[in-house]
Amino acid sequence: MAKPSKAIIYVVDDDPCMRDVISVFLVRAGYECSSFSSADHCLSLLRTLKCDLLITDIRMPVKDGIELLIEARSIFPWLPVLIITGYADVSLAVKALKAGATDFIEKPLDWDRFLATVQSILSGAVLSDALVGKPLTRIESIILRLILEGRSNKEIAHILNRSTRTVEVHRSHIMHKLNVDNVVELVKRVYLVKPDETQS
């Protein structure tokens, strides 16, 4: 019987020391890890390479952790994101949670708590479904947002100046990629374990 594949974790931090320490720790804990010095570097690979968990510092130059979170989840709405924050940035971390972050953890890292948080997040994530591993295209991401706003296929077609049939095809692709059968399951998948946010 084949061994289960290791979870793949992306670590994004502009501080090379912190980035390396986290990456080495995660590898020793049994995970595969890719590290990035910037949000844009991470995003450039996210569309083509598998990722089961994204861990990012909240304060980074050019593009911060919240901007990375928003863009990453526009590609993979189901992707769990763990925010690392300094004690002075807790209000930003709360903002990140409202933007879709799965959890946040403060610096300096308590390594036992950090590992427990990573394990907890990954235990609730879908790691092996090949369909879930496929990213949404740009137009599919737009249509997904409109679906979550409660728009019908006809309304979406009018907004995007496309035929209703084209929208139906894109909608079917979205459902297959997210491995869901209906809109209720779609909402649950997009918002992970935060059903209270589906009304916002």
C-alpha positions as CSV (number, residue, x, y, z in Angstrom):
1,M,0.0,0.0,0.0
2,A,1.4,3.4,-1.0
3,K,2.4,5.8,1.7
4,P,0.2,8.9,2.0
5,S,1.8,12.0,0.5
6,K,3.2,14.6,2.8
7,A,1.4,17.8,3.2
8,I,3.0,20.7,1.4
9,I,3.4,23.9,3.3
10,Y,4.4,27.3,1.8
11,V,6.2,29.7,4.2
12,V,6.3,33.4,3.2
13,D,8.4,35.9,5.2
14,D,10.8,38.6,4.2
15,D,13.1,37.8,7.2
16,P,15.4,35.1,5.9
17,C,16.3,33.9,9.4
18,M,12.7,33.4,10.5
19,R,11.8,31.9,7.1
20,D,14.6,29.4,7.3
21,V,13.9,28.4,11.0
22,I,10.2,27.8,10.3
23,S,11.0,25.8,7.2
24,V,13.6,23.6,8.9
25,F,11.2,23.0,11.8
26,L,8.4,22.0,9.5
27,V,10.6,19.6,7.5
28,R,11.8,18.0,10.7
29,A,8.1,17.6,11.7
30,G,7.6,15.6,8.5
31,Y,6.2,18.1,6.1
32,E,7.4,19.2,2.7
33,C,8.1,22.9,2.7
34,S,8.7,25.7,0.2
35,S,9.8,29.1,1.4
36,F,9.4,32.5,-0.3
37,S,10.8,35.9,0.5
38,S,7.9,37.8,-1.0
39,A,4.1,37.5,-1.6
40,D,4.5,37.9,-5.3
41,H,7.1,35.1,-5.5
42,C,4.7,32.8,-3.7
43,L,1.7,33.8,-5.9
44,S,3.8,33.1,-9.1
45,L,4.1,29.5,-8.1
46,L,0.7,28.9,-6.4
47,R,-1.2,28.5,-9.7
48,T,1.1,25.7,-10.8
49,L,2.4,23.9,-7.7
50,K,0.4,22.1,-5.0
51,C,0.0,23.8,-1.6
52,D,-1.9,22.4,1.4
53,L,-1.2,25.2,3.9
54,L,0.1,28.8,3.4
55,I,1.9,30.3,6.4
56,T,2.7,34.0,6.0
57,D,4.1,36.9,8.1
58,I,1.6,39.8,8.2
59,R,4.1,42.6,7.8
60,M,6.1,42.5,4.6
61,P,7.2,45.2,2.1
62,V,5.5,45.7,-1.2
63,K,2.6,43.3,-0.5
64,D,1.7,42.3,3.1
65,G,0.3,39.1,4.4
66,I,-3.4,40.2,4.1
67,E,-2.9,41.1,0.5
68,L,-1.3,37.7,-0.1
69,L,-4.1,36.0,1.7
70,I,-6.8,37.7,-0.4
71,E,-5.0,37.0,-3.7
72,A,-4.2,33.4,-2.7
73,R,-7.7,32.6,-1.8
74,S,-9.0,34.1,-5.0
75,I,-7.0,31.4,-6.7
76,F,-7.7,28.6,-4.2
77,P,-10.8,29.6,-2.1
78,W,-10.4,26.5,0.1
79,L,-6.7,27.1,0.9
80,P,-6.0,27.4,4.7
81,V,-3.9,30.3,5.6
82,L,-2.0,30.7,8.9
83,I,-1.0,34.3,9.8
84,I,2.2,35.0,11.9
85,T,2.0,38.3,13.7
86,G,3.9,40.4,16.2
87,Y,2.2,41.3,19.4
88,A,1.6,44.8,18.2
89,D,-0.3,43.5,15.1
90,V,-3.1,41.6,16.7
91,S,-5.7,44.0,15.3
92,L,-4.3,43.3,11.8
93,A,-4.5,39.6,12.5
94,V,-8.2,40.0,13.4
95,K,-8.6,41.8,10.0
96,A,-6.9,38.9,8.4
97,L,-9.3,36.5,10.0
98,K,-12.2,38.5,8.6
99,A,-10.5,38.3,5.2
100,G,-10.5,34.5,5.4
101,A,-7.4,33.5,7.4
102,T,-7.8,30.2,9.1
103,D,-5.9,31.2,12.3
104,F,-3.1,33.4,13.5
105,I,-0.2,32.9,15.9
106,E,1.9,35.4,17.6
107,K,5.7,35.9,17.7
108,P,7.9,34.8,19.3
109,L,6.6,31.4,18.2
110,D,5.9,28.8,20.8
111,W,7.0,25.9,18.8
112,D,4.8,23.3,20.5
113,R,1.7,25.5,20.0
114,F,2.8,26.3,16.4
115,L,3.1,22.7,15.5
116,A,-0.3,21.9,17.1
117,T,-1.9,24.7,15.2
118,V,-0.4,23.4,11.9
119,Q,-1.6,19.9,12.6
120,S,-5.0,21.1,13.6
121,I,-5.4,23.1,10.4
122,L,-4.2,20.3,8.2
123,S,-6.4,17.7,9.8
124,G,-9.4,19.7,8.6
125,A,-8.1,20.3,5.1
126,V,-8.6,18.2,2.0
127,L,-5.2,17.0,1.1
128,S,-5.6,14.1,-1.4
129,D,-8.4,15.1,-3.7
130,A,-7.0,15.7,-7.2
131,L,-9.9,17.9,-8.2
132,V,-9.4,20.2,-5.3
133,G,-5.8,20.6,-6.4
134,K,-6.8,22.4,-9.6
135,P,-6.8,26.2,-9.4
136,L,-9.7,28.3,-10.6
137,T,-9.1,30.4,-13.7
138,R,-9.5,34.2,-13.4
139,I,-13.0,34.1,-14.9
140,E,-14.0,31.2,-12.7
141,S,-12.8,33.2,-9.6
142,I,-15.0,36.1,-10.7
143,I,-18.0,33.8,-11.3
144,L,-17.5,32.2,-7.9
145,R,-17.6,35.5,-6.2
146,L,-20.9,36.3,-8.0
147,I,-22.3,32.9,-7.1
148,L,-21.5,33.6,-3.4
149,E,-23.3,37.0,-3.8
150,G,-26.4,35.0,-4.7
151,R,-26.5,35.9,-8.4
152,S,-28.3,33.6,-10.8
153,N,-26.6,32.2,-14.0
154,K,-28.7,34.7,-16.0
155,E,-27.6,37.7,-13.9
156,I,-23.9,36.6,-14.0
157,A,-24.2,36.3,-17.8
158,H,-25.6,39.8,-18.0
159,I,-22.9,41.3,-15.7
160,L,-20.0,39.6,-17.6
161,N,-21.6,40.0,-21.1
162,R,-21.5,36.3,-21.8
163,S,-24.1,33.7,-22.7
164,T,-26.0,31.9,-19.9
165,R,-24.7,28.6,-21.3
166,T,-21.1,29.8,-21.0
167,V,-21.7,30.7,-17.4
168,E,-23.2,27.3,-16.8
169,V,-20.1,25.6,-18.1
170,H,-17.8,27.7,-15.9
171,R,-20.1,27.0,-12.9
172,S,-19.8,23.2,-13.6
173,H,-16.0,23.5,-13.8
174,I,-16.0,25.4,-10.5
175,M,-18.1,22.7,-8.8
176,H,-15.8,19.9,-10.1
177,K,-12.6,21.7,-9.1
178,L,-14.0,22.3,-5.6
179,N,-15.5,18.8,-5.5
180,V,-19.0,19.9,-4.5
181,D,-22.4,19.1,-5.7
182,N,-24.4,22.2,-4.8
183,V,-24.2,25.8,-3.7
184,V,-24.5,25.0,0.0
185,E,-21.5,22.7,-0.2
186,L,-19.7,25.3,-2.3
187,V,-20.2,27.9,0.4
188,K,-19.0,25.5,3.1
189,R,-15.9,24.7,1.1
190,V,-15.0,28.3,0.3
191,Y,-15.4,29.4,3.9
192,L,-14.0,26.2,5.4
193,V,-15.2,25.9,9.0
194,K,-16.6,29.4,9.3
195,P,-20.3,29.0,8.3
196,D,-21.1,32.3,10.2
197,E,-19.2,34.2,7.5
198,T,-21.4,33.0,4.7
199,Q,-24.0,35.6,5.6
200,S,-21.5,38.5,5.3
